[in-house]
């Protein structure tokens, strides 16, 4: 493609982007190379001032939606933390099990035997009991 060429999207079931943000990114890359975008089904044409305006509005709405989703996610995580629920994987060994493992290790028991007793992998034991 050369400067001032145009990409035309025709079929409705053949999307140019996987999502609106992906479509915006794709069209921005095309325009950076001097290539316009025209959709025959959605009446979008970035080679005209009106088409660029509509596309810019779509971009602003997509950014607003991303920011809103991000805010809601953080608010939900914060509400869960206030209720005492923390995300993430629970620890493989609690403090009591770590103390038992250290005591057994100090008594000369092998790491394999300790891991078997506690029901964890040796690598987990090495990571938690040093």
SEKOL-436931 format. One record per residue (C-alpha): x, y, z; residue in three letters. Coordinates in pm, 1 decimal. Example, Ala and Ser with C-alpha at 12.3 -4.5 7.8 and 13.67 -1.06 7.14 Angstrom:
<atoms>
<atom <1230.0 -450.0 780.0> "ala">
<atom <1367.0 -106.0 714.0> "ser">
</atoms>
This chain:
<atoms>
<atom <0.0 0.0 0.0> "unk">
<atom <112.1 351.0 -65.8> "unk">
<atom <35.0 692.1 78.6> "unk">
<atom <-330.9 797.7 41.0> "unk">
<atom <-448.3 441.2 -30.2> "unk">
<atom <-766.9 317.6 135.1> "unk">
<atom <-862.7 -9.8 304.8> "unk">
<atom <-1225.4 -107.1 249.1> "unk">
<atom <-1411.1 -351.3 473.0> "unk">
<atom <-1713.2 -501.3 302.6> "unk">
<atom <-1866.8 -807.1 468.2> "unk">
<atom <-2032.7 -763.3 807.7> "unk">
<atom <-1910.9 -1101.9 936.1> "unk">
<atom <-1546.7 -1029.6 849.7> "unk">
<atom <-1431.3 -793.4 1124.7> "unk">
<atom <-1118.4 -583.8 1084.6> "unk">
<atom <-1060.6 -596.6 1461.4> "unk">
<atom <-1137.6 -844.0 1739.3> "unk">
<atom <-1288.4 -567.8 1954.0> "unk">
<atom <-1347.5 -194.6 1936.0> "unk">
<atom <-1012.0 -111.6 2102.1> "unk">
<atom <-835.6 -349.5 1860.0> "unk">
<atom <-1016.6 -192.1 1563.6> "unk">
<atom <-916.4 155.7 1682.5> "unk">
<atom <-554.5 45.2 1715.4> "unk">
<atom <-558.1 -112.7 1367.9> "unk">
<atom <-705.6 195.9 1203.4> "unk">
<atom <-461.2 422.6 1390.7> "unk">
<atom <-170.8 215.0 1253.4> "unk">
<atom <-314.3 236.1 902.8> "unk">
<atom <-360.4 612.9 928.6> "unk">
<atom <-6.1 655.4 1061.5> "unk">
<atom <105.0 502.8 730.9> "unk">
<atom <-122.5 739.0 536.7> "unk">
<atom <-386.3 473.0 464.3> "unk">
<atom <-756.0 556.0 504.9> "unk">
<atom <-1029.9 319.4 625.6> "unk">
<atom <-1376.3 281.9 471.8> "unk">
<atom <-1645.9 43.7 594.4> "unk">
<atom <-1926.0 -26.5 348.8> "unk">
<atom <-2161.9 -163.5 615.7> "unk">
<atom <-2104.2 74.0 911.3> "unk">
<atom <-2083.6 400.6 714.4> "unk">
<atom <-1739.5 486.1 849.9> "unk">
<atom <-1489.8 657.2 624.2> "unk">
<atom <-1176.2 799.8 785.7> "unk">
<atom <-1073.8 970.1 463.5> "unk">
<atom <-1337.7 1241.6 522.8> "unk">
<atom <-1354.6 1494.2 809.5> "unk">
<atom <-1697.7 1364.3 919.1> "unk">
<atom <-1577.0 1005.5 915.5> "unk">
<atom <-1273.5 1095.6 1124.2> "unk">
<atom <-1505.0 1273.9 1371.6> "unk">
<atom <-1727.9 967.5 1409.7> "unk">
<atom <-1427.4 742.3 1445.8> "unk">
<atom <-1276.0 975.5 1708.3> "unk">
<atom <-1603.7 962.5 1901.6> "unk">
<atom <-1589.8 581.4 1889.1> "unk">
<atom <-1232.8 594.8 2018.1> "unk">
<atom <-1333.4 822.7 2306.3> "unk">
<atom <-1623.4 594.4 2398.0> "unk">
<atom <-1397.6 288.7 2391.3> "unk">
<atom <-1145.4 460.4 2619.5> "unk">
<atom <-1425.9 569.2 2853.7> "unk">
<atom <-1555.9 211.2 2866.4> "unk">
<atom <-1207.6 74.4 2946.5> "unk">
<atom <-1159.1 330.2 3225.4> "unk">
<atom <-1504.5 261.0 3368.7> "unk">
<atom <-1437.3 -112.7 3372.5> "unk">
<atom <-1102.3 -53.7 3541.5> "unk">
<atom <-1260.6 165.9 3810.4> "unk">
<atom <-1534.1 -90.2 3876.3> "unk">
<atom <-1279.0 -368.6 3903.1> "unk">
<atom <-1068.4 -176.9 4155.4> "unk">
<atom <-1379.4 -77.2 4353.1> "unk">
<atom <-1491.2 -440.4 4368.4> "unk">
<atom <-1148.1 -559.3 4481.9> "unk">
<atom <-1135.6 -287.8 4749.2> "unk">
<atom <-1484.4 -379.0 4874.7> "unk">
<atom <-1379.7 -744.3 4896.6> "unk">
<atom <-1064.9 -648.9 5091.7> "unk">
<atom <-1272.9 -445.3 5338.1> "unk">
<atom <-1485.3 -755.0 5397.1> "unk">
<atom <-1172.8 -956.5 5470.9> "unk">
<atom <-1151.4 -1142.8 5141.1> "unk">
<atom <-814.4 -1126.9 4972.8> "unk">
<atom <-763.0 -1251.3 4621.5> "unk">
<atom <-495.2 -1481.3 4498.9> "unk">
<atom <-393.1 -1833.4 4567.8> "unk">
<atom <-392.7 -1941.9 4932.9> "unk">
<atom <-49.9 -2019.7 5080.1> "unk">
<atom <62.1 -2381.3 5045.5> "unk">
<atom <185.4 -2388.3 5405.5> "unk">
<atom <48.1 -2194.9 5700.7> "unk">
<atom <272.5 -2069.1 5982.7> "unk">
<atom <206.5 -2378.2 6196.7> "unk">
<atom <309.7 -2612.9 5913.8> "unk">
<atom <622.4 -2405.6 5848.5> "unk">
<atom <716.9 -2432.8 6216.7> "unk">
<atom <665.8 -2811.1 6206.0> "unk">
<atom <880.3 -2835.9 5892.0> "unk">
<atom <1161.3 -2630.7 6050.0> "unk">
<atom <1151.0 -2844.5 6362.7> "unk">
<atom <1164.8 -3166.7 6157.8> "unk">
<atom <1447.8 -3026.8 5945.3> "unk">
<atom <1639.5 -2935.4 6261.1> "unk">
<atom <1592.8 -3292.6 6383.0> "unk">
<atom <1760.4 -3420.5 6066.2> "unk">
<atom <1453.6 -3545.4 5880.1> "unk">
<atom <1498.1 -3536.7 5501.5> "unk">
<atom <1314.4 -3274.9 5297.4> "unk">
<atom <1146.7 -3555.1 5099.4> "unk">
<atom <1005.8 -3707.7 5418.4> "unk">
<atom <893.4 -3366.7 5549.7> "unk">
<atom <723.9 -3287.8 5217.5> "unk">
<atom <545.2 -3623.8 5226.7> "unk">
<atom <431.0 -3566.8 5585.0> "unk">
<atom <292.7 -3221.0 5505.5> "unk">
<atom <150.4 -3322.9 5167.2> "unk">
<atom <338.8 -3066.9 4959.9> "unk">
<atom <603.5 -3081.9 4689.7> "unk">
<atom <969.5 -3059.1 4789.7> "unk">
<atom <1006.3 -2739.1 4587.4> "unk">
<atom <725.4 -2582.1 4792.8> "unk">
<atom <901.1 -2689.1 5109.7> "unk">
<atom <1237.1 -2546.5 4998.0> "unk">
<atom <1067.4 -2218.8 4902.7> "unk">
<atom <895.1 -2185.4 5241.2> "unk">
<atom <1147.7 -2335.7 5483.2> "unk">
<atom <1498.9 -2199.7 5454.5> "unk">
</atoms>
